Amino acid sequence: NRRILTHDFVHRTHWLMFRIYYPIVLSDWWMDDWISKVYPRANTLRHLDVQVHHHTWATGGGGEPIRYRVDRAHEKFLALELQHGAATIVAFRRQHCAAG
């Protein structure tokens, strides 16, 4: 999937800004959307030389891969969490970066 980051790594600055990896009100599906959209594109890098193996077989019965069911109840939190995340990034930059 090239539209969102399904396997992500963040810099330690992310921890300094947010104190958590993802907003606690989001689950599974919505965490991928949040991390993919909260940072401006200029601050996101895809490493095409990094391979991540998605072990869906680990949760499937009899070796069959399964995917989780999307909990749509958490979708309603995404827009607000993106706004909060963007504001957190702006505030951090103003406080810690010379150019703001």
Buried (B, 14 or more C-beta within 10 A) or exposed (E): EEEBBBEBEBEEEBEEBBEEEBBEEBBEBBBBBBBBBBBEEEEEEEEEEEEEEEEEEEEEEEEEEEEEEEEEEBBEBBEEBBEBBBEBBEEBEEEEEEEE
